[in-house]
Amino acid sequence: MLSVVNDETARADRRSMLDEIRREGGRTMLAAALEAEVEVDAYLAGLAGEHGEGGQRLVTRDGHARPRSVQTVAGAVGILAPRVNDRRVEKETAKKAEFKSSVAK
């Protein structure tokens, strides 16, 4: 048998549960977007032919950056942005090349 609940605590619990579902959904979407970041994949694909003297690739994926918190409507969401290890050196300036993600700024 169904009954109507007028208990304020029960309502708060439902709201809390919905907030957690939204927060987890936001976390999942952000993590997927960052992991499959088109910028990183295109950068790595474009430089796949760059090899050092030992035949090793000069540009590789290198795990993730330190965890960061992004504020969303559903609350703060922790994310891990992908890192790129770019060991190329620009000949003109002798500076190390560097990948800058527009998402992880």
PyMOL commands that set and color helices and strands:
alter all, ss='L'
color gray80, all
select helices_A, chain A and resi 8-35+38-46
alter helices_A, ss='H'
color red, helices_A
select strands_A, chain A and resi 59-64+68-72+75-79+82-86
alter strands_A, ss='S'
color yellow, strands_A
deselect
rebuild
show_as cartoon
